[in-house]
Amino acid sequence: MARPRDCGYDESMLIHAIARVSLCALAVMVLATPLRSLAANASATPSPQATPTTRPAPESTPASGRRAFPAPADEIFPASDFLGPTIGVPTDPGNRMYGWFDPGVLLATSKNSSYPLTYNNDPNMVNLDQLVLRVERQPDTVQTDHFDWGYRLSNLFGMDYRWTTAQGYFSNQLLGKNYLYGYDPVEAYAMLYYPKLGQGTVVQIGRFISPPDIEAQLAPNNFLYSHSIFFDFDAYTQTGFLFSTKLSNYWTIQYGVHSGNDTAPWNPSQHFPTFEMIGRWVSHANKDSILAGVDAINFTPFTRTYMVGNLLYGHDNLQQSNLTWTHVFSPRFQNLIETYYLYAFNAYEGGTINNGPLRFGTGGGPGAYLPGRSVGTGFVDYLEYKWGPKDFVSLRPDYMNDPRGWRSGFPTAYGSLTLGDTHKSSSAFWLRPEVRIEKAFRAGITPYDNGTKSYQSSFGMDAIWFFGNP
């Protein structure tokens, strides 16, 4: 994410080797993708979705292929189920390898940097946002008679590594060098499924994506090309143990312990242990869901720092709580709104320290020291409507208040408004154009275009091309 992060060792040779191996593997997979499969995808039509009922749906049986309520939203959206764990929902069997290319362009009124816009902060250029290769096996959580297991490894190369990087995971490429492009193993975890614990429990062990947000790190999981300013500054990934337990079709809980937001357990400035507890409620009519809880809380009331040579490094100790409400008017029309409260003690302006060159809105070493409590609050709203067989439109207002500059490096509140369309010409190719306006509200504060402007407008578009067997 935009806030600076840190490692304290040089792993550039290893990063370049991993990037070369990943690119070779991706090239082999793309060349092996049958053209007839792409043609078949282009002519395929999505399967109809079950309409939410006004009464509780009966428990499905393994024989029916689903042990959960019908999916409330249309399949055209990034997810047709409510946010949160999907225990009892069928998955593709066996080991799979797949991925996507995601190039994009942002035409903006800023010339040097569009920060704090997320993710594309190199304006007026065509960039590779994400080149992802994923290998995984999903456990079968529909059945309830035996233990099962799975795993996921998602390798990301591209400009978006600047936002997903966690301190200690090859992070010197960003926090010591401030490279525009880099590699990040954004997901790397094992999954254990215990069918008799509650109505099914999945344990994730390793590095996983922070669970509570509407928006996510990987391009296919989002309603729009860009991300909200609200999403810019909260937790991205965690490393530890995450338990998801289904209590009923109405209640699911997530709970666990990790080493702190966006930091590895072995990192010198870790904050361990950090706890989380999140609950999801689904209404009897299957039209409303509330996902709420504490995503990160620990008992270390300060930001830890250390020296490497004459440079100061440190990771901010982000504490976070979230609340998200989803209402489905019909399978084609839904609204999602999220709010959060963030805080830390004795942090630095701009968050985790980036000692790289000052460019793309980050770098330049530590910001001002901020004794005491620093907070961040905000909200984002997603209004989503499927208006054609291959298209849905998204309207997103959002707001984020950073009164001391702890998250963004600038003491101000921000607002943005984005309108975009997602066109799925086939299951293998998507286009996502959007227009956006945004502003910093505090007089005299200019975070945009390398700290020279208070306002920015932009047109952006990315294209997602899938390969392998997603």
C-alpha positions in Angstrom: 0.0 0.0 0.0 1.0 3.6 -0.2 2.3 4.0 3.3 6.1 3.3 3.4 7.3 -0.1 4.6 10.7 -1.5 5.6 13.0 -4.4 5.6 16.7 -3.9 6.5 18.5 -6.2 4.1 19.1 -6.3 0.3 17.4 -9.1 -1.5 17.4 -7.6 -5.0 19.2 -10.5 -6.6 16.8 -13.0 -5.1 13.8 -10.8 -6.2 15.1 -10.6 -9.8 15.6 -14.4 -9.9 12.1 -15.1 -8.6 10.6 -12.6 -11.1 12.4 -14.3 -14.0 11.2 -17.8 -12.9 7.7 -16.5 -12.4 7.6 -14.8 -15.8 8.9 -18.0 -17.5 6.2 -20.1 -15.8 3.6 -17.5 -16.8 4.8 -17.5 -20.4 4.6 -21.3 -20.6 1.0 -21.3 -19.2 -0.2 -18.6 -21.6 1.3 -20.4 -24.6 -0.4 -23.6 -23.4 -3.9 -22.0 -23.1 -6.0 -23.5 -25.9 -7.5 -21.0 -28.2 -10.7 -23.1 -28.5 -11.2 -22.6 -24.7 -11.1 -18.9 -25.1 -13.6 -19.1 -28.0 -15.9 -21.2 -25.9 -15.6 -18.7 -23.0 -16.6 -15.9 -25.4 -19.8 -17.6 -26.4 -20.7 -18.8 -22.9 -23.5 -17.2 -20.9 -23.6 -17.0 -17.1 -25.8 -19.5 -15.3 -28.8 -18.0 -13.6 -28.7 -17.1 -10.0 -31.2 -18.1 -7.3 -33.4 -15.3 -6.2 -33.3 -14.5 -2.4 -36.4 -15.7 -0.7 -38.4 -14.0 2.0 -38.1 -17.1 4.2 -34.9 -18.9 5.4 -33.6 -21.2 2.8 -33.4 -24.9 3.9 -30.1 -26.4 4.7 -28.6 -27.8 1.4 -27.2 -31.3 1.5 -23.9 -32.4 0.0 -25.8 -34.2 -2.7 -27.3 -30.8 -3.9 -23.8 -29.3 -4.1 -24.3 -26.6 -1.5 -24.5 -26.5 2.3 -25.4 -22.9 2.6 -28.1 -20.3 1.6 -28.4 -19.6 -2.2 -25.9 -16.9 -3.4 -27.8 -13.6 -3.1 -26.1 -11.7 -5.9 -25.6 -12.3 -9.6 -22.4 -14.1 -10.7 -21.3 -11.1 -12.7 -20.1 -9.4 -9.6 -16.7 -10.2 -8.0 -18.5 -12.4 -5.5 -22.1 -13.6 -5.5 -22.0 -14.6 -1.9 -21.9 -12.2 1.1 -18.5 -11.0 2.3 -16.8 -13.4 4.6 -16.1 -17.1 4.7 -18.0 -19.4 2.3 -18.0 -22.7 4.2 -20.4 -25.2 2.6 -20.1 -23.7 -0.9 -18.7 -25.9 -3.7 -15.2 -25.3 -5.0 -13.2 -26.6 -7.9 -11.6 -29.9 -7.0 -7.9 -30.8 -7.1 -4.7 -28.9 -7.7 -5.0 -25.9 -10.0 -2.6 -23.4 -11.5 -3.9 -20.2 -13.1 -3.5 -16.4 -13.1 -4.1 -13.1 -14.9 -2.4 -10.2 -16.6 -3.7 -6.8 -15.5 -2.3 -3.8 -17.4 -3.8 -0.4 -16.9 -3.5 3.3 -17.6 -4.5 6.4 -15.6 -4.8 9.8 -17.3 -4.7 12.3 -14.5 -4.4 16.0 -13.9 -1.3 15.2 -11.8 1.9 14.8 -13.9 4.4 13.1 -11.5 2.4 11.1 -9.0 -1.3 10.4 -8.4 -0.7 9.3 -4.8 -2.8 8.9 -2.6 -4.9 7.3 -5.4 -4.6 3.5 -5.2 -3.1 1.6 -6.9 -1.8 3.3 -10.0 0.3 6.2 -8.7 2.4 6.6 -11.9 0.0 8.7 -14.0 -0.3 9.2 -17.8 1.6 6.0 -18.5 0.5 2.4 -19.4 1.7 0.2 -16.6 1.6 -3.5 -15.6 -0.5 -3.4 -12.5 -0.5 -7.2 -11.8 0.9 -10.3 -13.3 -0.3 -13.1 -11.0 0.5 -16.8 -10.9 -1.5 -18.8 -8.4 -1.3 -22.4 -7.4 -3.9 -23.8 -5.0 -6.0 -26.7 -3.7 -9.3 -25.9 -2.0 -10.7 -28.2 0.7 -14.2 -29.6 0.2 -16.3 -27.9 2.8 -19.6 -29.2 1.5 -19.1 -32.7 2.9 -19.2 -33.1 6.7 -17.8 -36.6 7.1 -14.0 -36.3 6.9 -11.1 -33.9 7.3 -9.8 -32.2 4.2 -6.9 -29.8 3.4 -5.8 -27.2 0.9 -3.3 -24.5 0.2 -2.8 -21.3 -1.8 0.3 -19.5 -3.1 -0.3 -16.2 -5.1 2.8 -14.7 -6.7 2.3 -11.1 -7.7 4.7 -9.1 -10.0 3.9 -5.5 -11.1 3.4 -2.0 -9.8 0.7 -3.1 -7.3 3.4 -4.7 -5.1 3.9 -1.2 -3.8 0.6 -1.6 -1.9 0.6 -5.2 -1.0 4.2 -5.5 0.4 4.6 -6.5 4.0 7.7 -5.7 6.0 10.0 -8.7 5.9 8.7 -10.2 2.7 11.3 -9.0 0.1 10.3 -5.5 1.2 13.7 -3.8 0.7 12.8 -3.5 -3.0 10.2 -1.0 -1.9 11.4 0.3 1.5 15.0 0.6 0.7 14.9 1.1 -3.1 11.4 2.4 -3.8 11.2 0.6 -7.1 8.2 1.1 -9.3 7.9 -2.6 -10.0 8.5 -5.6 -7.8 7.5 -9.1 -6.6 5.4 -10.0 -3.6 4.1 -13.5 -2.5 0.8 -11.8 -1.4 -0.8 -15.1 -0.3 1.0 -18.1 1.1 -1.0 -20.3 3.4 -2.2 -23.8 4.2 -5.8 -24.7 4.9 -7.1 -27.3 7.2 -10.9 -28.2 7.2 -12.5 -29.8 10.3 -16.1 -30.6 9.5 -17.2 -31.4 13.1 -16.0 -28.2 14.7 -19.2 -26.1 14.6 -20.8 -26.7 11.2 -17.4 -26.7 9.7 -14.1 -24.8 10.5 -11.3 -23.8 8.2 -7.9 -22.9 9.6 -5.6 -20.8 7.5 -1.9 -20.9 8.5 0.6 -18.6 6.8 0.2 -15.2 5.1 -3.4 -14.3 4.2 -5.4 -11.3 3.1 -6.8 -9.2 5.9 -10.5 -10.5 6.2 -12.9 -7.6 6.7 -12.8 -5.3 3.7 -15.2 -4.9 0.7 -12.1 -4.2 -1.5 -9.2 -6.7 -1.9 -5.7 -6.7 -3.1 -6.1 -8.8 -6.2 -7.7 -7.3 -9.3 -10.5 -9.8 -10.0 -11.9 -9.4 -6.5 -12.8 -5.7 -6.9 -15.7 -3.8 -8.4 -13.5 -1.1 -9.9 -10.0 -0.6 -11.3 -8.9 1.9 -8.7 -9.3 1.6 -4.9 -10.9 4.1 -2.5 -8.7 6.4 -0.4 -10.5 4.7 2.5 -8.9 1.3 1.5 -5.5 2.9 0.8 -4.5 3.1 4.5 -5.9 0.1 6.3 -4.5 -3.5 6.7 -3.6 -5.5 3.6 -2.2 -8.8 4.7 -1.5 -10.7 8.0 0.7 -13.7 8.9 -0.4 -16.1 11.5 -3.5 -18.4 12.2 -7.0 -17.5 11.0 -10.0 -19.7 12.1 -13.3 -19.5 10.3 -16.2 -21.4 11.9 -19.7 -21.7 10.6 -22.2 -21.8 13.4 -25.3 -21.7 11.2 -26.5 -20.2 7.9 -27.0 -17.0 9.9 -23.8 -16.8 11.9 -20.1 -17.3 11.0 -17.2 -16.2 13.1 -13.5 -15.6 12.3 -10.8 -15.4 15.0 -7.1 -15.7 15.1 -3.7 -14.4 16.0 -1.1 -12.8 13.7 2.2 -10.9 13.9 0.6 -7.5 13.1 -0.7 -5.9 10.0 1.6 -6.0 7.0 4.6 -7.4 8.8 6.3 -10.8 9.0 6.8 -12.6 12.3 10.6 -12.6 11.8 10.8 -8.9 11.1 12.8 -6.8 13.7 9.9 -4.4 14.1 7.1 -7.0 14.5 4.2 -6.6 16.9 3.3 -10.1 18.1 0.9 -11.4 19.2 -2.0 -9.4 17.5 -5.5 -10.7 17.9 -8.6 -10.5 15.7 -12.3 -11.5 16.1 -14.9 -10.9 13.4 -18.5 -12.0 13.1 -20.9 -12.2 10.1 -24.7 -12.2 10.4 -27.0 -13.0 7.5 -30.7 -12.1 7.7 -33.5 -14.7 7.5 -34.5 -13.3 4.1 -31.0 -13.7 2.8 -30.9 -10.0 1.7 -28.8 -8.4 4.4 -25.4 -9.1 6.0 -23.3 -7.4 8.6 -19.6 -8.2 8.9 -18.1 -6.5 12.0 -15.3 -6.9 14.5 -11.7 -6.2 15.5 -9.2 -6.9 12.7 -6.1 -6.1 14.8 -5.4 -5.3 18.4 -2.3 -5.9 20.6 -0.8 -4.7 23.7 2.3 -3.0 22.3 1.4 0.7 22.6 4.2 2.1 20.3 5.8 1.9 16.9 9.1 -0.1 17.0 12.2 1.2 15.3 15.7 0.0 14.7 18.8 1.2 12.9 20.6 -0.2 9.9 23.8 1.7 9.4 22.8 5.4 9.7 19.2 4.8 8.6 16.2 4.5 10.9 13.6 1.8 10.1 10.3 1.1 11.7 6.8 -0.4 11.2 3.7 1.4 12.4 1.6 -0.6 14.9 -1.8 -0.3 13.2 -4.9 -1.2 15.3 -8.1 -1.7 13.3 -11.8 -2.3 13.7 -14.4 -2.6 10.8 -18.1 -2.7 10.2 -19.6 -3.6 6.8 -23.3 -3.8 5.9 -24.5 -5.4 2.6 -28.0 -5.1 1.3 -29.1 -7.0 -1.8 -32.2 -5.4 -3.4 -32.2 -8.0 -6.1 -29.6 -10.3 -7.6 -28.8 -7.5 -10.1 -28.7 -4.6 -7.6 -26.9 -4.3 -4.3 -25.3 -1.8 -1.9 -22.2 -2.3 0.3 -21.0 0.2 2.9 -18.0 -0.1 5.2 -16.5 2.1 8.0 -13.4 1.7 10.2 -11.6 3.1 13.1 -7.7 3.0 13.1 -5.3 4.1 15.7 -1.7 3.8 16.9 0.5 5.2 19.6 3.9 7.0 19.1 3.8 6.6 15.3 5.6 8.5 12.5 3.9 10.7 10.0 3.3 8.7 6.8 3.3 5.3 8.7 6.0 2.7 8.2 9.4 4.3 7.2 10.5 4.2 3.5 14.2 5.0 3.1 14.1 4.8 -0.7 14.3 7.9 -3.0 11.4 10.3 -2.8 9.1 9.4 -5.7 5.6 8.1 -6.5 4.4 9.8 -3.4 6.6 7.9 -1.0 10.2 7.6 0.2 12.6 10.0 1.7 13.0 8.5 5.2 10.9 8.9 8.4 8.2 11.5 8.7 7.7 13.6 11.8 7.4 11.7 15.1 3.9 11.8 16.4 3.8 11.2 20.2 0.6 9.9 21.8 -2.5 8.5 19.9 -3.0 9.0 16.2 -6.3 8.0 14.6 -7.9 7.4 11.2 -11.6 7.1 10.4 -13.6 6.8 7.2 -16.2 5.1 5.1 -16.8 3.8 1.6 -20.0 3.0 -0.2 -20.4 0.7 -3.3 -23.7 0.9 -5.2 -23.7 -1.9 -7.8 -26.1 -2.5 -10.7 -26.0 -5.1 -13.5 -27.4 -3.3 -16.5 -26.6 -5.8 -19.2 -25.7 -9.4 -19.7 -22.0 -8.6 -19.6 -21.8 -5.3 -17.7 -22.3 -3.9 -14.3 -21.9 -0.3 -13.2 -20.3 0.9 -9.9 -20.7 4.2 -8.1 -18.3 4.7 -5.2 -18.1 7.7 -2.8 -15.6 7.5 0.0 -14.1 9.6 2.8 -11.0 9.2 5.0 -9.9 11.5 7.8 -6.2 11.5 8.7 -6.0 14.5 11.1 -2.3 14.1 12.1 -1.0 12.7 8.7 -0.2 9.3 10.4 -1.6 7.2 7.5 -1.0 9.4 4.4 1.8 11.7 5.4 -0.5 14.8 5.1 -2.7 16.0 8.0 -6.1 16.3 6.2 -9.3 14.6 5.3 -9.9 13.2 1.8 -12.9 12.5 -0.3 -13.3 10.9 -3.7 -16.2 9.9 -6.1 -15.7 7.2 -8.7 -18.0 6.0 -11.5 -17.0 2.9 -13.5 -18.2 0.0 -15.6 -17.0 -3.6 -15.7 -17.5 -5.3 -19.1 -16.9 -9.0 -19.2 -16.6 -9.8 -22.9 -15.9 -13.4 -21.9 -14.9 -15.2 -18.8 -11.3 -14.8 -19.9 -11.2 -11.0 -20.6 -12.6 -8.0 -18.7 -12.4 -4.2 -19.3 -12.9 -1.7 -16.5 -13.1 2.0 -17.5 -13.8 4.6 -14.8 -13.8 8.4 -14.1 -12.8 9.8 -10.7 -12.5 13.1 -8.8 -10.9 13.6 -5.4 -9.8 16.3 -3.0 -7.9 17.0 0.2 -10.2 19.2 2.3 -7.9 20.9 4.7 -6.8 24.4 3.6 -3.2 24.6 2.5 -2.5 20.8 2.4 -1.5 19.5 -1.0 -0.9 15.7 -1.1 -1.3 15.2 -4.8 1.3 15.3 -7.5 4.3 14.9 -5.2 2.8 17.3 -2.6 1.9 20.2 -4.9 -1.9 19.9 -5.4 -5.0 19.5 -3.3 -7.3 18.2 -6.1 -7.1 15.6 -8.8 -9.3 14.2 -11.5 -8.6 11.2 -13.6 -9.8 8.6 -16.2 -8.5 5.1 -15.7 -9.0 1.7 -17.4 -7.5 -1.7 -16.9 -7.9 -5.0 -18.8 -7.8 -8.4 -17.1 -6.8 -11.5 -19.1 -7.1 -14.8 -17.4 -5.0 -17.9 -18.2 -4.7 -21.4 -16.9 -7.6 -23.2 -15.2 -9.2 -20.7 -12.8 
